[in-house]
Amino acid sequence: MTTNMTCGQAAIALLEQYGVDTVFGIPGVHTLDFYRGLADSSIRHVGVRHEQGAGFMADGYARASGRPGVCCVITGPGVTNAATPIGQAFSDSVPVLMLSSVNGSGDLGRGRGRLHEITDQQAAIAPLVSASHSLRAASELPVAMADAFDRFASQRPRPVHIELPLDLLAAPALRVETPGASSAKPGPSPATVRAAAELLREAKRPLMLVGGGTVDCAASVKRLAELTGSPVVVTVAAKGVLPDDHPLCLGSTLVTDGTQALLASADVVLAVGTELAETDSWVDRLEIKGKLIRIDLDPRTIARDYPATVAILADAGLSLDAIASALDGQKPAGRIPAAELERLRQENLSGWPALQMKHRKVLDAVRAVLPEDGMIASDMTQIAYTGNYYFPMSQPRCWFHPVGYGTLGYALPAAIGAKLARPESACVAIAGDAGFLFTVQELATAVELKLPIAILLWNNDALGQIAGDMVHKGIPEIAVKPRNPDFQMLGKAFGAHVAKPTGAAQLKKALTDAFTADGPTLIEVHQNSAWLD
């Protein structure tokens, strides 16, 4: 890296050297030297309408590409506006780098009433990231960047924050060398591999439960599943790791009673890259009676809640391949019969309430026209909850849902980030009417970028899930049926295409047209539409 640049410029130049090609943000008086660097770089800057949008776009970009997403925000309100998407990325193990300014070094912690001041900005964001670096000297910049990208490459991928005080941001940068290689993800110990292989070899009813930590080792999951004959249950974060039409795949159905009962009947459970969290199953605790093998990169996760018979603190793909090799073609003592799995699949698709049957009609139309590599970013909305375990996927990194943190407003900006990461893939944002309004301003960003995104707006004129919960608990329905705008007129006001289909065929056409349009298309489907009955 050359000298004669400020630290702000140097930060952007370092991003280039780490292979970053896109940064999401809004320029502000406290980020001018970052933007001086962006102007001199090959990095594409995507100007957003709100820092929350920048964070969600970085998240969607990272989920779609497998590379870190980057957002650049100002001191104070920029950081706190982006805190929600950073929290979502932390919960869902998404590599996002938040680059921010902070008040001058001499002002930190003094409460002088400076512009955008937080008395301790680093403390405000620290619980939502794996590391927060508050730099005090130019020499610390390459070290902090190296740490961030090393974490992304070798540890559980979670957000990292780097902040530069205003005086340092504009100060001359020191000469720094080209980044070195990041650490590799750890492999498993031979002893744990042998122990896991022995348990699987003796198993009569083995079962695999795979989470988001397996999105980059789908072939390894498939190999071990077929070698052991283990049925595979995927979490929402792992949809598509094993194609839903594979005879051993039970999909993301851990929320169903039948799949939970099957899990309880397994004598050996191999849980890979999953926290086994509440939001994976919506029960306080899963019943796991068999011996448990856990594979995870996070030492805190691997020992939490569900004690493992064998714990493998290592990369999922390396561990699965090592276990498969250790089995050396030897099959387990038994397997769950295929007929039992087929009965479970049919049971999971039966007895659904009327509302979910409406969801299925819409989701079936989406599936019919969405290419196999098409991506869906979904919001916290009832139709997405149905889609989490109903919508079939054949590839990983195609279904993005804010599972853990559960924030509203995710779908549209995440879809923008995903589409920018993979412009060749069709992209759908599925949002409810309430969640869509959280980040509706990013419709302007999509229009400006001419992104052909299909925005499927599920409109029930309510916060439907919460309204139903209130009724169930005998609580009066308070603030759950707010007045909505005319979404068709709203879409047109932003310059988007709009559609309001009156049947499945019209919905399919609207979606197909949206995939090749010269900008986003807002496709509104009302829950009370006659064609859904």
Buried (B, 14 or more C-beta within 10 A) or exposed (E): BEEEBBBBBBBBBBBBBBEBBBBBBBBBEBBBBBBBBBEEBEBEBBBBBBBBBBBBBBBBBBBBBBBBBBBBBBBBEBBBBBBBBBBBBBBBBBBBBBBBBBBBBEBBEEEEEBEBBBEEBBEBBBEBBBBBBBBEEBEBBBEBBBBBBBBBBBBBBBBBBBBBBBEBBBBEBBEBEEBEEBEEBBBBBEEBBBBBBEBBBBBEBBBBBBBBBBBBBBEBBBBBBBBBBBBBBBBBBBBBBBBBEBEBBBBBBBBBEBBBEBBBBBBBBBBBBBBBBEBBBEEEEBEBEBBBBBBBBBEEBBBBEBEBBBBBBBBBBBBBBBBBEBBEEEBBBEBBEEEBBEEBBEBBEEEBEEBBEBBBBBBBBBBEBBEEBBBBBBBBBBBBBBBBBBBBBBBBBBBBBBBBBEBBBBBBBBBBBBBBBBEEBBBBBBBBBBBBBBBBBBBBBBBBBEBBBBBBBBBBBBBBBBBBEBEEEEEEBEEBBEEBEEBBEBBEEBBBBBBBBEBBEBBBBBBBBBBEBEBBBBBBBBBEBEBBE
